[in-house]
């Protein structure tokens, strides 16, 4: 039986110039999302987002600030953080299984399909 995770962590990661953000592209749906994922049983929120950022993007972002929470369209509670990454080298540790990490400019971001709550979070917090 599949475990239903009701709480997820997501992060808005900006490069140090703050002109690009890190997103996950999911080719099977031609869709985009913020990096992050579910919180495992017994796992703290900070540990969950650290683990997910490493798995999905191969990064460690030490300056994450928990910023907001909101409801996803599927009813999950999303705990969202923001961080700035000095090193822009990214590489999924999942061989693209969950998606492909990519840096996008604001112009590129404005053209993609992404869940509306994620779009709002990005636009409200992209400095």
C-alpha positions in Angstrom: 0.0 0.0 0.0 1.3 3.4 -0.9 1.8 5.9 1.9 0.0 9.2 1.5 2.2 12.1 2.5 0.1 15.1 3.6 3.1 17.5 4.2 5.7 18.4 1.7 8.6 20.8 1.7 9.5 23.0 -1.3 12.2 25.6 -1.8 12.7 28.7 -4.0 16.4 28.6 -4.7 17.9 31.6 -6.4 21.4 32.0 -7.8 23.6 34.6 -6.1 22.8 37.2 -8.7 19.1 36.5 -8.1 18.3 36.5 -11.8 17.7 32.7 -12.0 15.7 30.2 -10.0 16.1 26.5 -9.7 13.2 24.4 -10.8 12.5 20.7 -11.5 11.2 19.8 -15.0 9.1 16.7 -15.3 9.1 15.5 -18.9 6.4 12.9 -18.5 3.8 15.7 -17.8 5.7 18.6 -19.5 5.3 20.3 -16.1 7.6 22.2 -13.7 7.8 22.3 -9.9 9.8 23.7 -7.1 12.5 21.3 -5.7 11.5 19.5 -2.6 9.2 16.7 -1.6 7.5 14.7 1.2 8.5 14.6 4.8 9.3 11.1 5.9 7.8 9.7 9.1 9.9 10.9 12.1 11.9 13.3 9.9 12.2 17.0 10.8 11.2 19.7 8.3 14.7 21.1 7.9 16.2 17.6 7.3 13.4 16.8 4.8 14.2 19.8 2.6 17.9 19.2 2.9 17.5 15.6 1.8 15.2 16.5 -1.1 17.4 19.3 -2.4 20.4 16.8 -2.5 18.4 14.0 -4.1 16.7 16.1 -6.8 19.5 18.7 -7.5 22.7 17.5 -5.9 23.0 20.7 -3.8 23.4 21.7 -0.2 21.9 25.1 0.6 22.9 26.2 4.1 21.0 29.5 4.2 17.4 28.3 3.8 14.8 30.4 5.6 11.3 28.9 6.1 9.1 31.5 4.5 5.5 30.3 4.1 3.0 27.5 3.9 0.1 26.9 1.6 -2.2 24.2 0.2 -1.4 22.4 -3.0 -4.2 21.6 -5.4 -4.1 17.9 -4.3 -4.7 19.0 -0.6 -1.1 18.6 0.6 0.3 21.2 2.9 3.4 22.8 1.4 6.1 24.3 3.8 8.1 26.6 1.6 11.6 28.0 2.1 13.8 30.4 0.3 17.6 30.1 -0.2 20.4 31.5 -2.3 23.0 29.2 -3.8 26.5 30.4 -4.6 27.5 27.4 -6.7 25.1 26.8 -9.6 26.3 23.3 -10.4 23.4 21.0 -10.2 23.0 17.2 -10.8 20.1 15.0 -9.9 21.1 12.1 -7.7 18.0 10.2 -8.9 19.1 10.0 -12.6 16.1 12.2 -13.6 13.6 9.8 -11.9 11.7 12.6 -10.2 12.6 15.2 -12.8 15.4 17.3 -14.2 16.8 20.3 -12.2 17.2 23.4 -14.4 18.0 27.1 -13.8 15.5 29.4 -15.4 15.5 33.2 -15.9 12.5 35.3 -15.1 11.6 35.4 -18.8 11.8 31.6 -19.1 9.8 31.2 -15.9 7.0 33.4 -17.2 6.6 30.9 -20.2 6.3 27.6 -18.3 3.4 25.6 -17.0 3.6 25.3 -13.2 1.1 24.8 -10.3 -0.5 28.2 -9.6 0.4 28.1 -5.9 4.1 27.6 -6.8 3.9 30.4 -9.4 2.4 32.8 -6.8 5.1 31.8 -4.2 7.9 32.5 -6.7 6.5 35.8 -8.0 5.8 37.0 -4.4 9.4 36.1 -3.2 11.7 36.6 -6.2 13.7 39.6 -5.1 
